[in-house]
């Protein structure tokens, strides 16, 4: 059985997510949850953070969330969610 990664969501992301309409909230939540099973999936784009960390950007409808994956610690961290 493959190792599952723990997914952490910043509080600000959670507050933004729960304020969205139900349909958008469900789609974005499913995409975030998919990181638990497949943290190796690539987002729609990647950027480098000021600290040099590789950030993935996943676009769902008219929203995008940023996340990074720590393969040593086996965790994914969702750090931002914005309307685009």
N, CA, C and O of each residue as an XYZ file, in Angstrom:
336
protein
N       0.849     -1.182      0.000
C       0.000      0.000      0.000
C       0.895      1.245      0.000
O       1.802      1.350      0.825
N       0.649      2.184     -0.914
C       1.483      3.384     -0.974
C       1.335      4.239      0.281
O       0.290      4.248      0.931
N       2.388      4.941      0.596
C       2.371      5.838      1.745
C       1.488      7.037      1.442
O       1.611      7.658      0.386
N       0.613      7.355      2.355
C      -0.239      8.531      2.202
C       0.427      9.706      2.892
O       1.093      9.557      3.916
N       0.233     10.862      2.314
C       0.795     12.081      2.874
C      -0.256     12.784      3.724
O      -1.448     12.740      3.419
N       0.192     13.420      4.774
C      -0.673     14.261      5.590
C      -0.832     15.596      4.859
O       0.141     16.120      4.315
N      -2.026     16.142      4.842
C      -2.283     17.426      4.180
C      -2.638     18.456      5.247
O      -3.543     18.248      6.056
N      -1.915     19.561      5.235
C      -2.147     20.655      6.178
C      -2.646     21.866      5.399
O      -2.161     22.162      4.307
N      -3.615     22.555      5.974
C      -4.212     23.725      5.328
C      -4.088     24.910      6.276
O      -4.498     24.831      7.434
N      -3.525     26.003      5.784
C      -3.447     27.214      6.616
C      -4.848     27.670      7.009
O      -5.814     27.479      6.270
N      -4.932     28.266      8.167
C      -6.210     28.747      8.686
C      -6.878     29.721      7.710
O      -8.087     29.650      7.494
N      -6.104     30.615      7.129
C      -6.660     31.590      6.186
C      -7.273     30.899      4.969
O      -8.302     31.331      4.449
N      -6.632     29.826      4.525
C      -7.166     29.059      3.391
C      -8.482     28.406      3.800
O      -9.454     28.430      3.044
N      -8.511     27.835      4.973
C      -9.734     27.197      5.463
C     -10.884     28.199      5.551
O     -12.003     27.903      5.133
N     -10.608     29.379      6.094
C     -11.653     30.400      6.214
C     -12.159     30.843      4.848
O     -13.357     31.068      4.673
N     -11.261     30.968      3.885
C     -11.668     31.330      2.525
C     -12.505     30.209      1.912
O     -13.528     30.461      1.277
N     -12.061     28.980      2.109
C     -12.743     27.823      1.531
C     -14.164     27.682      2.055
O     -15.090     27.478      1.270
N     -14.354     27.784      3.356
C     -15.700     27.588      3.911
C     -16.658     28.721      3.546
O     -17.874     28.552      3.644
N     -16.132     29.867      3.129
C     -16.981     30.995      2.730
C     -17.437     30.897      1.269
O     -18.285     31.676      0.834
N     -16.884     29.957      0.519
C     -17.233     29.827     -0.900
C     -18.585     29.144     -1.066
O     -19.052     28.443     -0.168
N     -19.217     29.356     -2.237
C     -20.449     28.614     -2.524
C     -20.170     27.102     -2.488
O     -19.056     26.655     -2.766
N     -21.188     26.342     -2.147
C     -21.043     24.904     -1.925
C     -20.377     24.171     -3.097
O     -19.492     23.345     -2.875
N     -20.782     24.455     -4.318
C     -20.219     23.748     -5.476
C     -18.722     23.999     -5.609
O     -17.948     23.057     -5.785
N     -18.312     25.248     -5.527
C     -16.891     25.583     -5.623
C     -16.126     24.984     -4.456
O     -15.035     24.443     -4.635
N     -16.694     25.079     -3.265
C     -16.046     24.548     -2.062
C     -15.783     23.049     -2.203
O     -14.700     22.576     -1.857
N     -16.759     22.304     -2.704
C     -16.599     20.855     -2.856
C     -15.519     20.508     -3.878
O     -14.708     19.611     -3.643
N     -15.504     21.209     -5.002
C     -14.495     20.934     -6.034
C     -13.086     21.207     -5.517
O     -12.171     20.412     -5.734
N     -12.921     22.324     -4.841
C     -11.592     22.681     -4.320
C     -11.188     21.721     -3.202
O     -10.033     21.300     -3.133
N     -12.122     21.376     -2.337
C     -11.817     20.444     -1.246
C     -11.391     19.087     -1.794
O     -10.468     18.468     -1.266
N     -12.055     18.621     -2.848
C     -11.661     17.342     -3.466
C     -10.250     17.408     -4.034
O      -9.475     16.460     -3.903
N      -9.920     18.533     -4.666
C      -8.571     18.689     -5.226
C      -7.525     18.710     -4.114
O      -6.463     18.103     -4.248
N      -7.818     19.401     -3.026
C      -6.885     19.439     -1.897
C      -6.747     18.036     -1.295
O      -5.635     17.591     -1.009
N      -7.855     17.352     -1.106
C      -7.821     16.002     -0.541
C      -7.052     15.030     -1.430
O      -6.468     14.067     -0.932
N      -7.046     15.270     -2.736
C      -6.337     14.367     -3.653
C      -4.829     14.362     -3.392
O      -4.140     13.414     -3.767
N      -4.317     15.408     -2.755
C      -2.895     15.453     -2.411
C      -2.540     14.380     -1.385
O      -1.392     13.940     -1.315
N      -3.502     13.969     -0.609
C      -3.310     12.917      0.392
C      -2.900     11.604     -0.296
O      -1.988     10.914      0.160
N      -3.579     11.274     -1.384
C      -3.322     10.034     -2.118
C      -2.209     10.172     -3.148
O      -1.452      9.229     -3.381
N      -2.111     11.346     -3.764
C      -1.143     11.524     -4.842
C      -0.432     12.871     -4.721
O      -0.775     13.818     -5.429
N       0.547     12.961     -3.836
C       1.272     14.224     -3.667
C       2.236     14.513     -4.820
O       2.807     15.601     -4.888
N       2.420     13.555     -5.719
C       3.331     13.739     -6.841
C       2.648     14.364     -8.055
O       3.308     14.654     -9.052
N       1.335     14.574     -7.980
C       0.642     15.201     -9.108
C       1.170     16.612     -9.311
O       1.515     17.307     -8.355
N       1.224     17.010    -10.531
C       1.709     18.363    -10.798
C       0.519     19.309    -10.862
O      -0.557     18.948    -11.340
N       0.728     20.498    -10.384
C      -0.305     21.516    -10.486
C      -0.331     22.063    -11.904
O       0.311     21.521    -12.803
N      -1.074     23.134    -12.092
C      -1.140     23.773    -13.403
C       0.102     24.599    -13.689
O       0.414     24.893    -14.843
N       0.810     24.973    -12.623
C       2.030     25.776    -12.769
C       2.857     25.607    -11.507
O       2.367     25.112    -10.492
N       4.107     26.019    -11.579
C       4.968     26.050    -10.401
C       5.694     27.387    -10.370
O       5.987     27.980    -11.409
N       5.975     27.844     -9.167
C       6.767     29.056     -8.980
C       7.725     28.790     -7.822
O       7.536     27.860     -7.039
N       8.730     29.605     -7.735
C       9.667     29.492     -6.621
C       9.342     30.574     -5.600
O       9.181     31.745     -5.945
N       9.249     30.164     -4.340
C       8.968     31.125     -3.276
C      10.226     31.944     -3.001
O      11.310     31.566     -3.445
N      10.105     33.053     -2.282
C      11.283     33.843     -1.931
C      12.344     33.033     -1.164
O      13.533     33.345     -1.220
N      11.896     31.990     -0.450
C      12.852     31.161      0.293
C      13.447     30.048     -0.557
O      14.276     29.275     -0.077
N      13.024     29.962     -1.832
C      13.566     28.948     -2.733
C      12.755     27.671     -2.798
O      13.147     26.733     -3.493
N      11.650     27.609     -2.103
C      10.792     26.421     -2.108
C       9.956     26.392     -3.391
O       9.481     27.431     -3.849
N       9.782     25.209     -3.963
C       8.967     25.043     -5.161
C       7.494     24.993     -4.755
O       7.074     24.095     -4.024
N       6.720     25.955     -5.229
C       5.284     26.008     -4.947
C       4.516     25.567     -6.181
O       4.789     26.017     -7.293
N       3.557     24.683     -5.970
C       2.679     24.237     -7.051
C       1.407     25.083     -6.989
O       0.951     25.464     -5.911
N       0.855     25.362     -8.141
C      -0.401     26.108     -8.229
C      -1.408     25.218     -8.932
O      -1.177     24.784    -10.060
N      -2.527     24.945     -8.271
C      -3.583     24.150     -8.882
C      -4.801     25.042     -9.071
O      -5.266     25.687     -8.131
N      -5.303     25.068    -10.280
C      -6.460     25.886    -10.630
C      -7.701     25.011    -10.696
O      -7.719     23.979    -11.368
N      -8.736     25.441     -9.989
C     -10.023     24.758     -9.978
C     -11.075     25.819    -10.270
O     -11.335     26.683     -9.432
N     -11.677     25.760    -11.440
C     -12.655     26.784    -11.817
C     -11.995     28.147    -11.834
O     -10.983     28.342    -12.508
N     -12.563     29.095    -11.095
C     -11.977     30.436    -11.050
C     -11.240     30.704     -9.734
O     -11.153     31.841     -9.271
N     -10.715     29.626     -9.145
C      -9.883     29.725     -7.936
C      -8.575     28.971     -8.151
O      -8.499     28.043     -8.957
N      -7.576     29.378     -7.435
C      -6.280     28.685     -7.484
C      -5.739     28.577     -6.072
O      -5.854     29.504     -5.270
N      -5.144     27.419     -5.784
C      -4.478     27.294     -4.490
C      -3.013     26.936     -4.706
O      -2.644     26.253     -5.662
N      -2.196     27.424     -3.780
C      -0.753     27.173     -3.790
C      -0.444     26.139     -2.714
O      -0.988     26.186     -1.611
N       0.435     25.211     -3.055
C       0.843     24.224     -2.065
C       2.279     23.797     -2.329
O       2.805     23.972     -3.428
N       2.898     23.237     -1.307
C       4.214     22.649     -1.471
C       4.210     21.297     -0.783
O       3.442     21.052      0.147
N       5.082     20.429     -1.259
C       5.135     19.060     -0.767
C       6.507     18.797     -0.159
O       7.538     19.106     -0.756
N       6.498     18.226      1.027
C       7.725     17.808      1.696
C       7.750     16.281      1.662
O       7.061     15.621      2.439
N       8.552     15.731      0.753
C       8.571     14.280      0.588
C       9.321     13.578      1.721
O       9.083     12.398      1.975
N      10.204     14.273      2.392
C      10.909     13.679      3.535
C       9.930     13.473      4.692
O       9.892     12.405      5.304
N       9.139     14.507      4.980
C       8.172     14.446      6.078
C       6.842     13.819      5.657
O       5.979     13.559      6.496
N       6.682     13.579      4.354
C       5.460     13.000      3.797
C       4.231     13.850      4.136
O       3.254     13.378      4.718
N       4.327     15.132      3.745
C       3.221     16.038      3.971
C       3.125     17.060      2.847
O       4.111     17.401      2.194
N       1.895     17.536      2.645
C       1.624     18.611      1.696
C       1.006     19.751      2.484
O       0.197     19.532      3.385
N       1.397     20.978      2.136
C       0.896     22.159      2.854
C       0.254     23.119      1.868
O       0.904     23.616      0.948
N      -1.032     23.373      2.073
C      -1.776     24.319      1.247
C      -1.663     25.670      1.939
O      -2.108     25.841      3.074
N      -1.058     26.634      1.232
C      -0.715     27.893      1.897
C      -1.504     29.099      1.404
O      -1.468     30.155      2.035
N      -2.222     28.960      0.278
C      -2.948     30.126     -0.241
C      -4.089     29.666     -1.132
O      -3.971     28.654     -1.822
N      -5.179     30.396     -1.122
C      -6.331     30.152     -1.993
C      -6.877     31.503     -2.410
O      -7.233     32.334     -1.575
N      -6.936     31.705     -3.716
C      -7.399     32.995     -4.235
C      -8.339     32.806     -5.420
O      -8.275     31.811     -6.142
N      -9.196     33.775     -5.592
C     -10.054     33.838     -6.786
C      -9.204     34.434     -7.900
O      -8.485     35.410     -7.687
N      -9.289     33.844     -9.085
C      -8.506     34.343    -10.213
C      -9.411     34.865    -11.313
O      -8.925     35.326    -12.345
